[in-house]
Amino acid sequence: MQASEVRYSPPSGYPLGTNRAFTVCARILIPILNSISKPDWKGAENIPASGPAIVASNHISYSDVLFLSQFLFLNGRAPRYIGKKSLFDIPLIGRILYAAEQIPVDRESGDASKALDHAIASLKAGHLIGVYPEGTLTRDENLWPMVGKTGIARLAIMTQTPVIPVVAWGPQKVLPPYSKKPHLWPRTKIIFRAGTPIDLSPWYGKFEDQEALVEATAHVMKTLTVMLEEIRGEKAPNFPFDPHQSDLPRTGNFKKRKKQ
């Protein structure tokens, strides 16, 4: 098997789904993350110990995927993520990602649907998949969840897999959005809250109905927003930021593009 192939090995070991790539990365990264952060985790009992599952989370920093992985890994699951293809094209990083059985997606392209096929196969094998429904860092200036893409709804409805909402707050202080300057000291409190599975059964069988997909996605994003309101002790805007109604680019560092 080539290093650039997506794999669907049945999950084994502990944390469930771990492999050599995960083990090596965990031994290196977890001590580093522990040295710069103070975990405040609740709701880990909602993470299924086995079986296919989808974790949906808000996206506020490039660092949040590392902290979310730590949260899931130390609570029994080695996650697979749907990540942007450009990361997989970086020689060393790409080899690690493929070895860890992560899933590339060529965003905003005709090949984006291939990621859905890979994700379905990974779920059928029994893995837990991590998804950032917004598809990129939130464009909301106050870091509230924005309108999500419908991929997560399509995946969950097609496979009838439970969706576990997980919200994060704190990673944006370690590494502000689009910044290359991490804040390493003093240690930052990193909050994660995992909720009970989101009921998407009203939309089962409607994965070809675009209106239903939009409604189901909005339901997921609303759940994440309400959970984040509880953490922050603040009220989110009545209407989430909608990238479809904005002239900002759908993906990438829009701040850098503005300067250019």
Secondary structure, DSSP 8 states (H G I E B T S, - for coil): --TTS-------TTTBT--HHHHHHHHHHHHHHHHHEEEEEE-GGGS-SSS-EEEEE----TTHHHHHHHHHHTTTB--EEEEEHHHHTSHHHHHHHHHTT-EEE-TTSTTTHHHHHHHHHHHHTT-EEEE-TTSSS---TT-------THHHHHHHHHT--EEEEEEESHHHHS-TT-S----SS-EEEEEEE---B--GGGTT-TT-HHHHHHHHHHHHHHHHHHHHHHHTS---SS---GGGSSS-SSS-HHHHHH-
